[in-house]
C-alpha cells in the first residue's frame, strides 16, 4: 500500500469519526434539552395558553412539569374558570402519561390520567352550554385514555 493511500484512508477515518462524534453530541444535547425542566414548563405553558384561548376559559397551574421523552405530565394547583371570575374547577394534583410514539403519529393515547383533590364549584360562573362540545375543540384531537382515576372529589353548589 502506498504512503499517499494510507494518509488518505487515515484522513477519511478521522473525518468519519468526527462526523459520528458530532451526531452523537447533537443527539445527546437534544435529549438533555428535552429533559430540562424549563423546556417542559414552556411546553405546558404554551398548551395551557392555547387551550384557554380556544375554549375562552382562564386555565392555569401553579406547578407544571413535562418530560417530553417519557410523556409524563404533572400539574399542581390546576384551576379553570371564566376570565376574571372565580374558578369553577380546581385540581390539587393532576398527572398523565402520554404514549409518545403514538403522539408522533398524530394520535393522542394516554396510559393513565389521575386527578387528586378535585373541587367542582357549581355556584361559580361556568361557560354557557351552547359553546363548542368537547369533541369540537380544534386544539384537542380525540384522545384515548386507558385508565382514569379521581381521588378525593368535592362538589359545591
C-alpha positions in Angstrom: 0.0 0.0 0.0 1.4 3.4 -1.0 2.0 6.1 1.6 -0.4 8.5 0.0 -3.2 5.9 0.1 -2.6 5.3 3.8 -2.8 9.1 4.6 -6.0 9.4 2.6 -7.6 6.5 4.4 -6.4 7.8 7.8 -7.8 11.2 7.0 -11.1 9.7 5.8 -11.4 7.8 9.1 -10.7 10.9 11.2 -13.4 12.8 9.2 -15.9 9.9 9.7 -15.1 9.6 13.4 -15.5 13.4 13.7 -18.9 13.3 11.9 -20.1 10.4 14.1 -18.9 12.2 17.3 -20.8 15.4 16.2 -24.0 13.4 15.6 -23.7 11.7 19.0 -23.2 15.1 20.6 -26.2 16.6 18.8 -28.4 13.7 19.9 -27.2 13.9 23.5 -27.8 17.7 23.6 -31.3 17.3 22.1 -32.2 14.6 24.8 -30.7 16.8 27.6 -32.7 19.8 26.3 -36.0 17.9 26.1 -35.5 16.6 29.6 -34.7 20.0 31.1 -37.5 21.3 33.4 -37.7 24.8 31.9 -38.4 23.3 28.5 -41.2 21.1 29.8 -42.7 24.1 31.7 -42.6 26.1 28.5 -44.4 23.3 26.6 -47.1 23.1 29.2 -47.5 26.9 29.4 -48.0 27.1 25.7 -50.5 24.2 25.8 -52.4 25.9 28.6 -52.5 29.2 26.8 -53.7 27.5 23.6 -56.4 25.6 25.4 -57.5 28.7 27.2 -57.6 30.8 24.0 -59.5 28.1 22.1 -62.1 27.5 24.9 -62.5 31.0 26.2 -61.5 29.9 29.7 -58.8 31.0 32.1 -56.7 27.9 32.7 -53.6 27.9 34.8 -51.5 25.7 37.0 -49.2 26.7 39.9 -46.8 23.8 39.3 -46.0 22.4 35.8 -43.7 19.7 34.6 -43.5 17.7 31.4 -41.0 15.0 30.5 -41.2 15.2 26.7 -39.3 12.0 26.2 -41.2 9.9 28.8 -44.5 11.6 28.1 -45.2 12.3 31.8 -47.2 15.4 32.6 -47.7 16.7 36.2 -49.7 19.8 37.2 -50.3 21.2 40.7 -52.9 23.7 41.6 -54.8 23.5 38.3 -57.7 26.0 38.1 -60.2 26.6 35.4 -62.8 29.4 35.2 -64.2 32.2 33.2 -61.7 35.0 32.7 -61.8 37.4 35.7 -64.1 35.1 37.7 -63.5 32.5 40.4 -62.6 29.0 39.2 -65.4 26.5 38.8 -62.9 23.7 38.7 -59.8 23.2 40.7 -57.5 20.2 41.0 -54.7 19.9 43.6 -52.7 17.5 41.5 -53.1 16.1 38.0 -50.8 13.5 36.4 -51.0 11.9 33.0 -48.7 9.7 30.8 -48.8 10.2 27.1 -47.7 7.4 24.8 -45.0 9.4 22.9 -44.7 7.1 19.9 -48.5 7.4 19.3 -48.3 11.2 19.6 -45.6 11.4 17.0 -48.1 9.6 14.7 -50.8 12.2 15.4 -52.8 10.1 17.8 -53.4 11.1 21.5 -53.3 8.0 23.7 -52.8 8.3 27.4 -51.7 5.4 29.6 -53.4 7.0 32.6 -54.9 10.2 34.0 -55.0 10.7 37.7 -56.7 13.7 39.4 -56.4 14.3 43.1 -58.3 16.8 45.2 -60.9 17.8 42.6 -63.3 20.6 43.5 -66.2 21.5 41.3 -68.0 24.7 42.3 -71.4 24.7 40.7 -72.0 28.2 42.2 -69.2 29.8 40.3 -69.8 31.2 36.8 -69.4 28.5 34.2 -69.3 28.7 30.4 -72.6 28.7 28.5 -73.7 25.3 27.4 -74.1 26.5 23.7 -70.3 26.6 23.3 -68.4 24.0 21.4 -68.7 20.5 22.6 -65.6 18.7 23.9 -65.3 16.8 20.6 -65.3 20.0 18.5 -62.4 21.8 20.1 -59.9 22.4 17.3 -56.8 22.4 19.6 -57.6 19.0 21.0 -57.8 15.9 18.8 -59.8 12.9 20.1 -57.9 11.1 22.8 -57.9 7.6 24.1 -57.4 7.2 27.9 -56.6 3.7 29.1 -57.1 4.4 32.8 -58.8 7.4 34.5 -58.8 7.9 38.3 -60.2 10.6 40.5 -59.2 10.7 44.2 -61.0 12.9 46.6 -63.7 15.0 44.8 -65.9 17.7 46.2 -68.9 19.3 44.5 -70.2 22.6 45.8 -73.5 24.2 44.8 
